[in-house]
Amino acid sequence: MSELLTVERLDVHYGGIQAVRDVSFSLKEGEQATLIGANGAGKSSTVRAITGLETFGGEIAFNGQPVRKRKAETLLRDGLVMVPEGRGIFARMTVLENLQMGAWLRRDAAAVRQELNQIFERFPRLGERQNQLAGLLSGGEQQLLALNRALLSRPRLLILDEPSMGLAPKMVENIFEVIAGLRHQGVALLLIEQNARLALEVTDRAWVMDSGSIVHQGDSQAMLDDDQIAQIYLGDMPV
């Protein structure tokens, strides 16, 4: 598999505070990966830099082209899509209009309609409320909406920032069923998730961030089996 995303010597500053320090990693086509670490470790700043939302030092390339100074529309056309923390839905648009916004660059109207029907069949609550304002949905329903809207754009790389935050366990299960299905669709994933155990269970590789730097990296399963990682980042105590 060829490299889809490369991050080299990434630095992000907020005034005199350095949020990300000398971070480097890469992600291949169709690969599932996660950034884990405590709050304030620099994970969100890293993915915001990747999507061009933060000024940064170092180099970031997506699909072989530098991200710096590229327009959001250009990155979207190339297949770089993020669901930000807080979901970013259009609260005063309907559920259906939100989903249609995910497909606004596509020209295959028949396929879009078919995919919309599949979404409504899989998640009946979204179907029942497709003509209601998205802002009236529950937090979990809004997250499902944001995730499916992103998938309608047919991403090559999907970045998810804290998709389970504040959600009920059943809704978290629904969200991670969708995430697990990305592998079968050939969509690369970069996941930031407060529930590190869930994140490691659905990914191939992981990087641990602490104080703005990557302090550990490896296979996700190996991290799940590592007692030290489990104790510090997964909330597990040694037996």
C-alpha positions as CSV (number, residue, x, y, z in Angstrom):
1,M,0.0,0.0,0.0
2,S,1.2,3.5,-0.8
3,E,1.4,6.3,1.7
4,L,-1.6,8.4,1.7
5,L,-0.7,10.8,4.5
6,T,2.8,11.9,5.7
7,V,3.4,14.2,8.7
8,E,7.0,15.3,9.2
9,R,8.4,17.3,12.2
10,L,5.0,18.9,12.9
11,D,5.0,21.8,15.3
12,V,1.9,23.8,16.4
13,H,2.0,26.9,18.6
14,Y,-0.6,29.0,20.3
15,G,1.2,32.1,21.1
16,G,4.0,31.2,23.5
17,I,2.6,27.7,24.1
18,Q,3.8,24.8,21.9
19,A,0.9,22.3,21.6
20,V,2.6,19.9,19.2
21,R,6.3,19.2,19.1
22,D,8.3,17.5,16.3
23,V,5.6,14.9,15.5
24,S,6.1,12.6,12.5
25,F,4.1,9.6,11.3
26,S,2.5,8.3,8.1
27,L,-0.7,6.5,7.1
28,K,-1.1,4.1,4.1
29,E,-4.1,3.7,1.8
30,G,-6.9,1.9,3.6
31,E,-5.1,1.8,6.9
32,Q,-6.8,2.2,10.3
33,A,-4.9,4.2,12.9
34,T,-5.4,6.1,16.1
35,L,-3.8,8.8,18.2
36,I,-4.3,8.2,21.9
37,G,-3.3,10.2,25.0
38,A,-4.6,12.3,27.8
39,N,-6.6,15.5,27.3
40,G,-4.3,18.3,26.2
41,A,-1.7,15.9,24.7
42,G,-1.9,17.6,21.3
43,K,-4.1,15.1,19.4
44,S,-6.7,17.6,18.2
45,S,-4.1,20.2,17.3
46,T,-2.4,17.6,15.2
47,V,-5.5,16.7,13.1
48,R,-6.5,20.3,12.8
49,A,-3.1,21.0,11.3
50,I,-3.5,18.1,8.9
51,T,-6.8,19.5,7.6
52,G,-5.4,23.0,7.3
53,L,-7.3,24.5,10.2
54,E,-4.2,25.4,12.2
55,T,-1.0,27.2,11.2
56,F,1.9,24.8,11.6
57,G,5.6,24.2,11.2
58,G,7.0,21.1,9.5
59,E,5.6,19.3,6.5
60,I,2.2,17.6,5.9
61,A,1.4,15.9,2.6
62,F,-1.9,14.2,1.5
63,N,-1.9,12.1,-1.6
64,G,1.6,13.2,-2.4
65,Q,0.7,16.9,-2.3
66,P,1.6,19.5,0.5
67,V,-1.4,20.5,2.6
68,R,-0.1,23.9,3.3
69,K,-2.1,26.8,1.7
70,R,-4.4,24.4,-0.1
71,K,-8.1,25.3,0.1
72,A,-10.5,23.1,2.1
73,E,-12.5,22.4,-1.1
74,T,-9.4,21.1,-2.8
75,L,-8.6,18.8,0.1
76,L,-12.2,17.5,0.1
77,R,-12.1,16.8,-3.6
78,D,-8.9,14.8,-3.0
79,G,-10.7,12.8,-0.3
80,L,-9.5,14.3,3.0
81,V,-12.5,14.5,5.3
82,M,-12.8,15.3,9.0
83,V,-15.7,15.0,11.5
84,P,-14.6,17.5,14.2
85,E,-15.1,17.3,17.9
86,G,-18.6,18.7,18.5
87,R,-19.9,17.1,15.2
88,G,-20.2,20.4,13.2
89,I,-23.7,19.7,11.9
90,F,-25.9,22.4,10.3
91,A,-28.4,22.8,13.1
92,R,-30.9,24.9,11.2
93,M,-30.9,22.6,8.2
94,T,-32.9,19.4,8.0
95,V,-31.3,15.9,8.5
96,L,-31.7,15.3,4.8
97,E,-30.2,18.6,3.8
98,N,-27.2,17.9,6.1
99,L,-26.7,14.5,4.4
100,Q,-27.0,16.0,0.9
101,M,-24.3,18.5,1.9
102,G,-21.9,15.6,2.3
103,A,-22.5,14.7,-1.4
104,W,-22.4,18.2,-2.8
105,L,-19.3,17.5,-4.9
106,R,-20.6,14.3,-6.4
107,R,-22.4,14.1,-9.8
108,D,-23.8,10.6,-9.5
109,A,-27.3,11.5,-8.3
110,A,-28.7,8.0,-8.6
111,A,-26.0,6.5,-6.4
112,V,-26.4,9.3,-3.8
113,R,-30.1,8.5,-3.6
114,Q,-29.4,4.8,-3.1
115,E,-26.8,5.6,-0.4
116,L,-29.3,7.9,1.4
117,N,-31.9,5.1,1.4
118,Q,-29.3,2.7,2.8
119,I,-28.5,5.2,5.6
120,F,-32.2,5.6,6.5
121,E,-32.7,1.8,6.4
122,R,-29.7,1.2,8.7
123,F,-30.6,4.1,11.0
124,P,-34.4,4.3,11.1
125,R,-34.3,7.2,13.5
126,L,-32.5,9.4,10.9
127,G,-35.1,8.3,8.3
128,E,-38.0,9.1,10.5
129,R,-36.6,12.6,11.2
130,Q,-35.1,13.4,7.8
131,N,-37.3,16.4,7.3
132,Q,-36.8,17.8,10.8
133,L,-34.1,20.3,11.8
134,A,-30.8,18.5,12.7
135,G,-30.4,20.7,15.8
136,L,-33.4,18.9,17.3
137,L,-31.6,15.5,17.2
138,S,-30.0,14.0,20.3
139,G,-26.3,14.1,20.6
140,G,-25.9,10.6,19.5
141,E,-28.1,11.1,16.5
142,Q,-26.2,14.2,15.6
143,Q,-23.0,12.2,15.7
144,L,-24.5,9.5,13.4
145,L,-25.6,12.2,11.1
146,A,-22.2,13.8,11.0
147,L,-20.5,10.5,10.4
148,N,-22.8,9.4,7.6
149,R,-22.6,12.9,6.0
150,A,-18.8,12.5,5.9
151,L,-19.1,9.1,4.3
152,L,-21.4,10.4,1.6
153,S,-18.4,12.4,0.3
154,R,-16.6,9.1,-0.3
155,P,-13.4,10.0,1.6
156,R,-10.1,8.3,1.0
157,L,-9.0,9.4,4.6
158,L,-11.6,10.0,7.3
159,I,-10.4,11.8,10.4
160,L,-12.7,11.4,13.5
161,D,-12.1,13.6,16.5
162,E,-13.7,12.2,19.7
163,P,-16.7,10.6,18.0
164,S,-18.1,9.0,21.3
165,M,-17.7,12.0,23.6
166,G,-20.7,12.4,25.8
167,L,-22.8,9.6,24.2
168,A,-24.8,6.8,25.8
169,P,-23.3,3.3,25.6
170,K,-25.8,2.1,23.0
171,M,-25.1,5.0,20.7
172,V,-21.3,4.5,21.1
173,E,-21.9,0.9,19.9
174,N,-23.7,2.2,16.9
175,I,-20.9,4.7,16.1
176,F,-18.2,2.1,16.4
177,E,-20.1,-0.4,14.2
178,V,-19.9,2.3,11.4
179,I,-16.2,2.9,12.1
180,A,-15.5,-0.8,12.0
181,G,-17.1,-1.0,8.6
182,L,-14.7,1.5,7.1
183,R,-12.1,-1.2,6.7
184,H,-14.3,-3.1,4.3
185,Q,-14.9,0.1,2.3
186,G,-11.2,0.7,1.8
187,V,-11.4,4.0,3.7
188,A,-8.3,5.0,5.7
189,L,-9.0,6.1,9.2
190,L,-7.3,8.4,11.7
191,L,-9.2,8.3,14.9
192,I,-8.9,10.4,18.1
193,E,-11.0,8.8,20.8
194,Q,-11.3,9.3,24.6
195,N,-12.0,5.6,25.0
196,A,-8.5,4.4,24.1
197,R,-9.5,0.7,24.4
198,L,-12.2,1.1,21.8
199,A,-9.9,3.0,19.5
200,L,-7.2,0.3,19.7
201,E,-9.8,-2.5,19.1
202,V,-10.8,-1.0,15.7
203,T,-7.4,0.1,14.4
204,D,-4.2,-1.5,13.1
205,R,-1.6,1.0,14.4
206,A,-1.5,3.6,17.1
207,W,0.6,6.5,18.3
208,V,0.6,7.6,21.9
209,M,0.9,11.4,22.5
210,D,2.0,13.1,25.7
211,S,2.7,16.8,26.2
212,G,2.7,17.4,22.4
213,S,5.0,14.6,21.4
214,I,4.7,11.0,20.3
215,V,6.1,8.9,23.1
216,H,5.1,5.4,21.9
217,Q,4.0,3.8,18.7
218,G,3.2,0.3,17.4
219,D,0.5,-2.2,16.6
220,S,-2.8,-1.5,18.2
221,Q,-3.1,-5.1,19.5
222,A,0.3,-5.0,21.0
223,M,-0.6,-1.9,22.9
224,L,-3.8,-3.6,24.2
225,D,-1.6,-6.4,25.5
226,D,1.0,-4.0,27.0
227,D,0.4,-3.8,30.8
228,Q,2.2,-0.4,31.1
229,I,0.2,1.2,28.3
230,A,-3.0,-0.4,29.7
231,Q,-2.4,1.0,33.1
232,I,-1.5,4.6,32.0
233,Y,-3.8,5.1,29.0
234,L,-6.6,2.5,29.2
235,G,-7.4,2.9,32.9
236,D,-6.6,-0.7,33.6
237,M,-4.7,-1.9,36.7
238,P,-2.3,-4.8,36.6
239,V,-3.6,-8.1,37.9
